[in-house]
């Protein structure tokens, strides 16, 4: 499911992700999928690179 979401977003030109950002997105999507509680949106105001 996560792989399909990444391919869909990249295929439609929505995002271009490097490997580190793909890993972060995979982690976030998997947490949301297997979580027992509700998901809450998070606004990222920073960057993965400092």
Protein Blocks (a to p, Z undefined) as FASTA:
>chain_A
ZZmmmmmmmmnomaccdfklmmmmmmmmmmmmmpcbdcdddddfbdfbZZ
